[in-house]
Amino acid sequence: MATYKVFDAVTLRTCITSRRRRNKSIRQIAANLHSVTYGPQPIVDLRNKIVLLWSAKAGSVFAIKWMFKHMGLLEEALAFHPWIHRYRMKVFCVSDRYKAAVEDFFQSPLSYRVIKFVRSPFKRAVSSYVYVLQNAERNSDLVETLVGAEQKFTFSFNQFVGYLGTIDLRDSDVHYRTQTHQLERELSPGSVFLLNLDHSMESLPKLESYLGLPQTDPQQYRISSHHATRSLGAPAQFIGDQLFEFSDHGQASVPDYRSFYNRDLEQRVYHLYAEDFFRYGFSTVINNGDP
């Protein structure tokens, strides 16, 4: 069974499982480490006994910078490359330190606290759409499906959502894969802290205090050249059928995410990411008062 309590904007989920089930899960995962470390790879901190789960287009840069800060690696990582994922992939995840931490987690998963940054699937779907338009070269299959090999690279959010409905979102590009990680499906650690990205500025310092971590300023983790500029104010008329070109990486001005949705698209995205809505407790409808 699982018990839940709200820690301000942080949801703490304490999972209780039988020993037999827990041991079976550990054996299954240990026999296939790839099922857990398959992208996006968790960040495992042996010293603080923390596992960070994160998703692309859901505050990954913010989350990993925060984690590396508490591991004493942030300055080294940014010196290696301004894009934090370069250090994560090229240095950290191939290091003996990381391998030892993962092994320790498998040996004693209940001694670890899992922290998961999550984002409303409605917002994330729009961010995924913008990302794909900015990175045509990395999404050749999608491009060929939606626009053909020789046509101009532009398509609507409606078309993009239609494409998502034709693929397995549990095993697809990390930028539009479900936020639920395989580790969450297969193993129940001692506690899971869910941080809604929208409230992270207020909730993260409180979580640090709760976990006994040094206090840091969350503002220092927000700066990234890969973030698009978001429009402020009330959503405009429905634009989900319009063709967009966000070719300028990280500098595009994106309309309010709510403008991309009508009732049909809202329901389709809900069904596509139903597991994330259910697991993380996000509203299944879009309200004009939402941030």
N, C-alpha and C positions, 0 to 999 in steps of 0.2 A: 504494500500500500504506500501511498505518498501523502505527506502532510504539507500544507502550504501556509505561509504567512507573508504579509506584505511588509517590507522594510523600506518605508517611504516609497520611492519610485523603483526600488529594487525588490524583486520577488525572490524569496528564499524558499527553495523546495528541498525538503529533507526526505530522502528516499529510504524506505526500509524494505529489505528483501530477505527471503529465507537464505540460510547459508548454502543449501544445496543449489538453489538457482544461481546465487552469486558465484560460487565456485565453478559452475558449469559455464557461466558467461566468461569468466576469466580464462578458462582453458580454451574456449572457442576463439577468443580474441588473440590470446598469446600465440595460438597456432597460425594466425593470419594477421600479422601486424598491419598489413596493408589496409585491412578493412577499417582500421582506426586512424591511421596516419594518412590515408588517402585524402587528397586535397579537399578543403584546406587543412593542412596539418595543424593539429593543436600545438600550442606553446605550453611546454611543461616545465615548471619551476620546482626543482628538487628542494631548494633551500626553504622556500615559503610554502611548499606543499600546495601549489595552485596549478590548475590546468585552465588555460584560456582557450575557449572555443569561439570562433569568429566566422563571419561569412563575408565574402566579397559583396560590395555595394551595401554594406550594413555597418559602416564605421570601422572597417578593418584597420586602416592606418592609425586611427585614433586608439583603438583597442591595443594594437601591438606596440605602439609607442608607449602607452601606459604600462604594459606588462614589462617591456624591456627596461623601463625606468626603474621598476622595483627589482629587477634582476641585475641592475648595475651595468646594463649593456647599451643603453640608449645613445650615449655619446659616441661609443665605438661604432654603433650601427650607422648613425648619421654621418660620421666621418668616412665610413666605407662608401656610402652612397646616400644622397638626399631622399631617395625613395626607399622607405623602410623595408619593403618586400624584397629588395635586392639582397640586403644583408640576411634577411630571414631565410631566403632560398639558398643563397650561395655559401653562407658561412654557418649560420646557427643550426639549421635543420640537418646538416651533414656532419656536425661536430660530435665528438665523443661525449661531450657534456649533455647534448640533447638525447643521444641514445641511452645514456645511463639514466637520465631522468624518466624517459619513457618506460624503461625496464622496471624502475622502482615503482612507477605508477601501476604497472600491471601486477606487481607483486603485492601491493597494498593500496588498492584503489580507494578504500574507505577512509584512508588517512589524508586524502586530498580534497580540497574545495574546488569545485568547478565554477568558473565565471564565464557567462555567455552574454555577449552583446547582441541584442536583437533589434530588428527594425520592422515597422509595419510593412507587410508584404505589398500593400498598395503603393507605398512610396518606393519600395525597393524595385518593383517591377518597372516603374518609370525610369529609375536610375539605370537599371539593366538595359533598357531600351536606348537610352542616351549613350551608354558605354558601347553598345554594339555599333551604333552609327559612327562613333568616333574611332572604332577599331575594326574596320572592314577586313583588314588583312588577317586578323586573328579569328575571324568567324566566316571562313570561306564556305562551309556547308550551308550556313544560314543565309548567306548572301546569295548563293546559287539558287536556293529554294525560293527566296522571296523576290529577287529582282533579276535572276538570270546572270549568266557569265559576262554579257557584253553591255548590260544596261547601267544607267546611272544609279549609284548606290543611295537610294532613299526609299523609305517605306514608312507606313503609319504605325502608331502604337497598336491599333486594332490588328494590323497584319502581324506584328510582332507577337502579340498574345495568341493569335491563331497558330503561329509557328510553335510556340511553347506547348500548345496542346497536342502536338504531334510527336513529342520526344519524351524520354524518361527524365523527369526533373530530379530524380534521386541520383542520376548518373549522367550529368551533362556538364557543360561549362560552369565553372564555379561562380561566374558572374550572374547566372540566373538559375542555378541549382537551388533546391530547397535549403532553407537555413538549418533545418534539423540535420545534425551530424550523425554519422553512423554510430559513433560512440554513445550518443544519447539513446539510440535504439537498442543497443546491445548490452550496455552496462549501466548499472545504477550506482554511482558513487555516493559518498556520504551526504553531500549537500551540493546544490546547484543554485547559484545566484544569477538571476536574469536581470540584465540592465537594459532598459528601454533607451535606445540611443537619443531619443528626443529629450530625455530628462537626465542625461549623463553628467551635465555640468553640476547639477545639484546633488545627484545621488552618489557619484563616484567618491567624493571626499568622505561621505558618510559610510560608504562601504569600506574604505581604507581604515577608518576608525574602528569599525566593527570587526575587521579581520586583524587588527593590530599592526597594520602597515604604516610606514611613514606618510605623513600628509604631503600631497603634491598639488600643484595648480593644474586642473584639467585643461585650461586654456592653452598650455604649451603643447598639447597633443593635437590640436585642431588644425594647425597650418599644414596645408598640402597643396601642391600645384596640380594635383589630379582631381581636385574637387571642382565641379561645375558651379556656376553662380545661379542661385535660385531666385526666382521672382518673389516679391513680397506682396501682401495684400490679398484680397479676395480672388477666387478663381474666376477666369474669364469664361466665355462660352466654350462649349464642347469642341475640343480639337483632336480627339482621338483618331479621326480619319484623315487628318492632314499629313502631308509628307514633309518630314523635317530633315535637315542636314546639320548635324553637330560635328563638323569636321575638325574644329579647333580643339585639340585635346585639352581637357581640363578648364577651358576658358569659356565654354558655351554658356549662354544665358538661357536657362530652362524655365518655361512657364510653370505655374503652380501645378503640382502633380494632380490635383483634383480636376483640373481642366481636361485631362486626358481620359476621364471616365464618364460614361453614361451608365445606366442601370445594367445593361447587358454586359459591358466590360467589367463592371464591379463584380458581378456574379461569376463571370468566367475566371477572373483572377482569384477569387475566393476558392473556387473548386480546384484550380491548379495548385494552390498553396494551402489547401485545407489542413494539412498536417502542421504547418507552421502556425496558422491561426489558432488551431486547437491547443497545441503544445504551449504556446507563449501567451495566449489569452488576449490577442488583439481583437478589436472590434471588427466584425465581419461586414460592416457597412461603412461608407464614408460619410462623415458629417461635416457640414460647412464650418463648424466650430473647431474642427480638429486642427492641430498645428501643422 
